[in-house]
Amino acid sequence: MKRSTRSIVLGVSGAAVAAAVAFGIGFLGSPAEERERRVDDRRLADLHEITAAADLYWTRHERLPASLDDLAAEPGLNISTRDPTSSEMYEYRALEDGRYEVCATFATDAGGATGSSSIVQRSCQGCHGPGSPIAARLDDPVAAHVAFRDLWAHGAGRHCFQMRVR
């Protein structure tokens, strides 16, 4: 009888561990998916830095930089201009009326789900500050964070964000 009780306990314990692992993978995703999300968060943080640098460039020169190389060469700016995995340069294009576009290729779909990672949350700290285009329209910090998250929503694959200097 002792042997069958021990077998039952081991069987139940093994099933519980297997269920916990399956739940974790189902809820959080696989380690590979998590790694892809983190790399996409790094891409978003890089693009956010590029937009902040473009705003500063506009303030200094009253025009947008012609290229990402021009922006990276600006004294006092330290921005990442290359994708962290492919080393391809991010895309930047100056448009008209103080508008520009930044593009990257993403591994995951983050349509409204961005903002959960620590990198994007740190980037969002600027969305609450004075002079932020989001904070200027929203007094509520939670609403400002949601607006920031939605601004940077993207699907898997190449995605461009149209921005306006502030």
C-alpha positions in Angstrom: 0.0 0.0 0.0 2.9 2.4 0.7 4.2 1.9 -2.7 0.9 2.8 -4.4 0.5 5.9 -2.3 4.0 7.0 -3.2 3.3 6.3 -6.9 0.1 8.4 -6.7 1.9 11.3 -5.0 4.7 11.2 -7.6 2.1 11.0 -10.4 0.1 13.9 -9.1 3.3 16.0 -8.5 4.6 15.3 -12.0 1.2 16.2 -13.5 1.2 19.5 -11.5 4.7 20.4 -12.7 3.8 19.6 -16.3 0.6 21.7 -16.0 2.5 24.6 -14.5 5.1 24.5 -17.3 2.3 24.2 -20.0 0.4 27.2 -18.4 3.6 29.3 -18.2 4.4 28.7 -21.9 0.8 29.3 -22.9 0.4 32.4 -20.8 3.8 34.0 -21.2 5.0 32.4 -24.4 8.0 30.4 -25.1 11.5 31.6 -24.3 12.0 32.3 -28.0 8.9 34.5 -28.1 9.9 36.4 -25.0 13.3 37.0 -26.5 11.7 38.3 -29.7 9.4 40.6 -27.6 12.5 42.0 -25.8 14.3 42.7 -29.1 11.2 44.4 -30.4 11.1 46.5 -27.2 14.8 47.5 -27.9 13.8 48.5 -31.4 11.0 50.7 -30.0 13.3 52.3 -27.5 15.8 53.0 -30.3 13.0 54.6 -32.5 11.9 56.6 -29.5 15.4 57.9 -29.0 15.5 58.8 -32.7 12.3 60.8 -32.4 13.6 62.7 -29.4 16.9 63.4 -31.3 14.9 64.6 -34.3 13.0 67.0 -32.0 16.3 68.3 -30.7 17.7 68.7 -34.2 14.6 70.6 -35.2 15.0 72.9 -32.2 18.7 73.6 -33.0 18.4 73.9 -36.8 14.7 74.7 -37.5 14.7 71.9 -40.0 14.7 68.1 -40.0 17.9 66.2 -40.7 18.1 64.9 -44.2 19.2 61.4 -43.1 19.7 59.2 -40.1 23.5 59.7 -40.6 23.1 63.4 -40.3 21.1 62.9 -37.1 23.7 60.5 -35.6 26.5 63.0 -36.5 24.8 65.8 -34.5 27.1 66.8 -31.5 25.8 65.7 -28.1 23.5 63.0 -29.5 24.1 59.3 -28.9 21.4 57.2 -30.7 21.3 53.7 -31.9 20.7 53.7 -35.7 20.9 50.0 -36.3 18.6 47.0 -35.6 20.0 45.0 -32.7 19.8 41.6 -34.5 20.2 42.3 -38.2 22.5 45.4 -37.9 20.4 46.9 -40.7 20.0 50.7 -40.4 16.6 51.8 -39.2 14.7 53.8 -41.9 14.2 57.5 -41.5 12.6 59.8 -44.0 11.9 63.6 -43.7 8.4 64.5 -45.0 6.8 68.0 -45.2 5.6 70.4 -42.5 7.8 69.1 -39.7 6.7 65.5 -40.2 8.9 62.5 -40.6 8.8 58.7 -40.6 10.8 56.1 -38.8 10.6 52.5 -39.7 11.8 49.1 -38.4 11.1 45.5 -38.9 9.5 43.8 -35.9 9.4 40.1 -35.0 6.2 40.2 -33.0 2.7 41.8 -33.2 2.3 44.4 -30.5 -0.9 46.0 -31.6 -1.7 48.0 -28.5 0.2 45.5 -26.3 3.4 47.5 -26.1 4.3 49.3 -22.9 4.5 46.2 -20.8 8.2 45.9 -20.9 10.6 47.8 -18.8 12.4 49.3 -21.8 9.2 50.8 -23.2 8.0 51.9 -19.7 11.3 53.8 -19.2 10.9 55.3 -22.7 7.4 56.4 -21.7 8.7 58.4 -18.8 9.1 61.2 -21.3 5.4 61.0 -22.3 4.4 62.4 -18.9 6.9 65.3 -18.8 6.3 69.0 -19.6 6.5 69.7 -23.3 5.6 66.1 -24.3 3.1 66.1 -27.1 1.1 63.4 -25.3 1.2 65.1 -21.9 0.2 68.4 -23.5 -3.1 66.8 -24.5 -3.6 64.6 -21.5 -3.5 65.5 -17.8 -4.0 61.9 -16.7 -0.6 60.0 -16.5 -2.4 56.7 -17.1 -4.1 58.1 -20.2 -0.7 59.5 -21.3 0.9 56.0 -20.9 -2.0 54.4 -22.9 -1.6 57.0 -25.6 2.2 56.4 -25.7 1.6 52.6 -26.0 -0.9 53.1 -28.8 1.4 55.4 -30.6 4.0 52.7 -30.8 1.6 49.8 -31.6 2.9 47.7 -34.5 2.4 44.4 -36.3 5.0 41.8 -37.1 7.1 42.8 -40.1 8.1 46.2 -41.4 6.2 49.1 -39.8 6.6 52.8 -40.1 5.6 55.5 -37.6 4.7 58.9 -38.8 5.8 61.6 -36.4 5.7 65.3 -36.1 8.4 67.5 -34.4 7.3 69.2 -31.3 
